[in-house]
């Protein structure tokens, strides 16, 4: 917009870049103002940055900031109504009209009745800034520490395997016992880590002794020959015509002696050859 200073034959003068006048036939430089969405800056219009606005023609040296926790979608906003987005760490309640609330950061939660946020406990996680509770990795699954921020932090402990509930599809970690063994280190593949069965004719100590295991088995070496079974030289466990000893190695009967059947489990089963 141009202005004109009366009393001379000069033409209208242009306002500085971005500035304008409120009406035509302006007569002074002082009538050059910033339009809505702008403020004055170094004799030129300055666009309001995000989180600020001006709602009228003005000579302000700064734009009006939104309320704490609010921002605008774009620059050059022209009303307080443009302050409708929550800044990071805040969210808007329905119908709150500019009331912003604190959010819990990733890896933390705000429990009902608590006055402050707390870390997600071991075995759980939470992504993003929100008021959501922490999510359990699954019964028996763990994380290395409190405050996990992703499901990728969940792992299957050594000696455990994954089972999936029918219908719901939820997962849980169970101890590898009763003729099963798991991995010897934490495993972050929470979809397919399973307990593995012992080879044929072998079992874990809880099966052989009848004493429940206090922890999961973690190696195929935990699978021992069943009574009456033993290792052949090739390492395969099979029944043999002798008495199996405590180490799972088949023991020869004395010379000239044998057993009536295979898979015998005691030296008393050795009989003189007929």
C-alpha positions as CSV (number, residue, x, y, z in Angstrom):
1,X,0.0,0.0,0.0
2,X,1.2,3.5,-0.8
3,X,0.8,6.7,1.2
4,X,0.9,10.3,0.1
5,X,2.3,13.3,2.0
6,X,0.2,16.3,0.9
7,X,1.6,19.7,0.0
8,X,3.8,18.7,-2.8
9,X,3.6,17.4,-6.3
10,X,5.3,14.1,-5.6
11,X,3.5,10.8,-6.2
12,X,2.5,8.3,-3.5
13,X,5.4,6.6,-1.6
14,X,5.5,2.9,-1.1
15,X,5.4,1.5,2.5
16,X,8.4,-0.7,3.5
17,X,8.3,-4.3,2.4
18,X,5.3,-6.2,3.8
19,X,3.8,-3.1,5.5
20,X,0.6,-1.5,4.5
21,X,-1.9,1.1,5.5
22,X,-5.3,0.5,7.0
23,X,-7.1,2.7,4.5
24,X,-6.5,4.5,1.2
25,X,-5.4,8.1,1.0
26,X,-2.9,7.8,3.9
27,X,-0.8,10.8,4.4
28,X,2.1,9.8,6.7
29,X,4.8,7.1,6.9
30,X,3.6,6.4,10.5
31,X,0.4,5.0,9.0
32,X,2.3,2.1,7.5
33,X,1.6,-0.9,9.7
34,X,2.0,-4.7,9.8
35,X,-1.0,-6.7,8.7
36,X,-2.6,-9.5,10.8
37,X,-0.2,-12.4,11.1
38,X,2.8,-10.1,11.0
39,X,4.6,-7.6,13.3
40,X,7.2,-4.8,12.8
41,X,10.8,-5.7,12.3
42,X,13.6,-3.4,11.1
43,X,11.2,-1.1,9.2
44,X,9.6,-4.1,7.4
45,X,6.9,-6.7,8.1
46,X,8.0,-9.7,10.0
47,X,6.0,-13.0,9.7
48,X,4.8,-14.4,13.1
49,X,6.6,-17.6,13.8
50,X,4.7,-20.8,14.8
51,X,3.3,-20.5,18.3
52,X,2.5,-16.8,17.9
53,X,-0.1,-14.6,16.1
54,X,-1.4,-11.0,15.6
55,X,-5.1,-10.5,15.0
56,X,-5.1,-6.9,13.6
57,X,-3.1,-4.3,11.8
58,X,-0.4,-3.3,14.3
59,X,3.0,-1.7,15.0
60,X,4.0,-4.3,17.5
61,X,7.7,-5.3,17.6
62,X,6.8,-8.9,18.5
63,X,3.9,-11.3,17.8
64,X,1.6,-12.4,20.6
65,X,2.5,-15.9,22.0
66,X,0.0,-18.7,22.4
67,X,-0.7,-19.9,25.9
68,X,1.8,-22.3,27.5
69,X,1.7,-25.7,25.9
70,X,0.0,-24.5,22.7
71,X,1.2,-23.7,19.2
72,X,-0.1,-22.9,15.7
73,X,-0.1,-25.2,12.7
74,X,1.7,-22.6,10.5
75,X,3.5,-19.3,10.5
76,X,1.6,-15.9,10.1
77,X,-1.4,-16.9,12.2
78,X,-4.0,-14.3,12.5
79,X,-6.0,-15.2,15.6
80,X,-5.8,-16.9,19.0
81,X,-8.0,-19.6,17.5
82,X,-5.0,-20.8,15.5
83,X,-3.4,-21.8,18.8
84,X,-5.0,-25.3,18.7
85,X,-2.1,-27.7,18.7
86,X,-0.3,-29.0,21.8
87,X,3.5,-28.7,21.9
88,X,5.7,-31.7,22.8
89,X,5.0,-32.8,26.4
90,X,1.4,-31.6,26.4
91,X,-2.0,-32.7,25.1
92,X,-5.4,-31.0,24.7
93,X,-8.4,-32.3,26.5
94,X,-11.7,-32.5,24.6
95,X,-13.4,-29.2,24.7
96,X,-10.7,-27.7,26.9
97,X,-10.3,-24.7,24.5
98,X,-6.6,-24.0,25.2
99,X,-6.0,-26.0,28.4
100,X,-2.9,-28.1,28.1
101,X,-1.9,-31.0,30.3
102,X,1.4,-32.6,31.1
103,X,2.2,-36.0,29.4
104,X,4.6,-38.7,30.5
105,X,7.6,-39.2,28.2
106,X,8.6,-42.5,26.6
107,X,9.5,-45.2,29.1
108,X,7.4,-43.5,31.9
109,X,3.8,-43.5,33.0
110,X,1.5,-41.4,35.2
111,X,-0.5,-43.8,37.3
112,X,-4.0,-42.8,38.6
113,X,-3.6,-41.0,41.9
114,X,0.1,-40.5,41.6
115,X,1.4,-37.0,41.8
116,X,4.4,-37.7,39.6
117,X,5.5,-39.9,36.7
118,X,7.4,-43.2,37.2
119,X,9.5,-45.5,35.1
120,X,8.0,-48.4,33.4
121,X,9.0,-51.4,35.6
122,X,11.1,-54.3,34.3
123,X,9.1,-56.4,31.9
124,X,7.1,-53.5,30.4
125,X,7.6,-50.5,28.1
126,X,5.8,-47.4,26.7
127,X,6.4,-45.6,23.4
128,X,5.7,-41.9,22.8
129,X,4.5,-38.9,24.9
130,X,1.1,-39.7,26.3
131,X,-1.0,-40.7,29.3
132,X,-1.1,-44.4,28.4
133,X,0.0,-46.9,31.0
134,X,3.1,-49.1,30.4
135,X,2.5,-52.2,28.3
136,X,3.6,-55.6,29.7
137,X,6.0,-57.5,27.5
138,X,4.1,-60.7,28.5
139,X,4.1,-62.9,31.5
140,X,7.6,-64.0,32.3
141,X,9.3,-61.8,29.7
142,X,11.9,-59.2,30.9
143,X,13.7,-56.0,30.0
144,X,17.2,-55.1,30.9
145,X,16.1,-52.2,33.2
146,X,13.3,-49.9,34.1
147,X,12.1,-47.3,31.6
148,X,12.0,-49.4,28.4
149,X,10.7,-47.3,25.4
150,X,9.9,-50.1,22.9
151,X,8.7,-53.7,22.6
152,X,12.2,-54.4,21.1
153,X,13.6,-54.2,24.6
154,X,11.6,-57.3,25.7
155,X,13.5,-60.6,25.8
156,X,13.0,-64.2,26.7
157,X,15.1,-65.2,29.7
158,X,17.6,-68.1,29.5
159,X,15.9,-71.4,30.1
160,X,12.5,-70.1,29.0
161,X,10.4,-70.4,25.8
162,X,7.4,-68.6,24.4
163,X,3.9,-69.9,24.4
164,X,1.0,-68.1,22.7
165,X,-2.5,-68.2,24.0
166,X,-5.2,-69.4,21.7
167,X,-7.7,-66.8,20.7
168,X,-6.1,-63.7,22.3
169,X,-2.7,-64.4,20.8
170,X,-1.0,-63.0,23.9
171,X,2.5,-64.4,24.6
172,X,4.1,-65.6,27.8
173,X,7.5,-67.1,28.8
174,X,7.5,-70.5,30.5
175,X,10.3,-72.5,32.0
176,X,11.9,-75.2,29.8
177,X,11.5,-78.3,32.0
178,X,10.1,-81.8,31.8
179,X,12.3,-83.0,28.9
180,X,12.7,-79.6,27.3
181,X,15.6,-77.1,27.2
182,X,15.9,-73.5,26.1
183,X,18.7,-71.1,25.2
184,X,21.6,-70.2,27.5
185,X,21.4,-66.4,26.9
186,X,18.6,-63.7,26.7
187,X,16.8,-63.9,23.4
188,X,15.1,-60.9,21.9
189,X,13.1,-62.9,19.4
190,X,9.9,-63.0,21.4
191,X,7.9,-64.5,18.5
192,X,9.6,-67.8,17.8
193,X,11.9,-68.6,20.8
194,X,10.6,-72.0,22.0
195,X,11.6,-74.7,24.4
196,X,13.2,-77.6,22.5
197,X,12.6,-81.3,23.2
198,X,15.4,-83.5,24.4
199,X,16.5,-86.1,21.8
200,X,15.0,-89.6,21.9
201,X,15.7,-91.8,24.9
202,X,16.9,-88.8,26.9
203,X,15.2,-86.5,29.4
204,X,16.1,-83.7,31.9
205,X,16.9,-84.4,35.5
206,X,13.4,-83.5,36.8
207,X,12.0,-86.3,34.7
208,X,14.6,-88.9,35.6
209,X,14.6,-88.1,39.4
210,X,11.0,-86.9,39.8
211,X,12.3,-83.8,41.6
212,X,10.8,-80.5,40.1
213,X,13.4,-78.2,38.6
214,X,14.0,-74.9,40.2
215,X,15.0,-73.2,37.0
216,X,14.8,-73.8,33.3
217,X,17.2,-76.0,31.4
218,X,19.5,-74.2,29.0
219,X,21.5,-76.7,27.0
220,X,21.1,-80.0,25.2
221,X,23.7,-81.3,27.6
222,X,21.0,-81.1,30.3
223,X,19.3,-84.0,28.5
224,X,20.6,-87.3,30.0
225,X,19.9,-90.9,28.9
226,X,16.9,-92.5,30.5
227,X,17.5,-95.5,32.8
228,X,18.6,-98.4,30.7
229,X,19.7,-96.2,27.9
230,X,23.2,-95.1,27.1
231,X,25.6,-93.6,24.5
232,X,26.9,-95.6,21.7
233,X,30.3,-94.5,20.4
234,X,28.6,-92.4,17.7
235,X,26.9,-90.4,20.5
236,X,23.4,-91.6,19.7
237,X,21.4,-92.7,22.8
238,X,19.9,-96.1,22.4
239,X,19.0,-99.1,24.5
240,X,21.9,-101.6,24.8
241,X,22.3,-105.0,26.3
242,X,24.0,-103.8,29.5
243,X,23.3,-101.7,32.6
244,X,23.4,-98.0,32.2
245,X,25.5,-96.1,34.8
246,X,25.0,-92.7,36.3
247,X,26.9,-90.9,33.5
248,X,24.6,-92.3,30.8
249,X,27.3,-94.6,29.4
250,X,26.3,-98.2,28.8
251,X,28.4,-100.5,30.9
252,X,29.5,-103.9,29.7
253,X,28.4,-106.9,31.8
254,X,31.3,-109.1,33.0
255,X,32.9,-111.4,30.4
256,X,30.5,-114.2,29.5
257,X,27.5,-112.4,31.0
258,X,24.7,-110.6,29.3
259,X,21.2,-109.3,29.9
260,X,17.9,-111.0,29.1
261,X,16.5,-107.8,27.5
262,X,17.9,-104.5,26.1
263,X,17.4,-101.3,28.1
264,X,18.3,-102.9,31.5
265,X,19.2,-100.5,34.2
266,X,21.1,-102.4,36.9
267,X,24.2,-104.7,37.2
268,X,21.9,-107.2,38.8
269,X,20.3,-107.7,35.4
270,X,23.5,-109.3,34.1
271,X,23.2,-113.1,33.9
272,X,25.7,-115.7,32.9
273,X,25.4,-116.8,29.3
274,X,23.5,-120.0,28.7
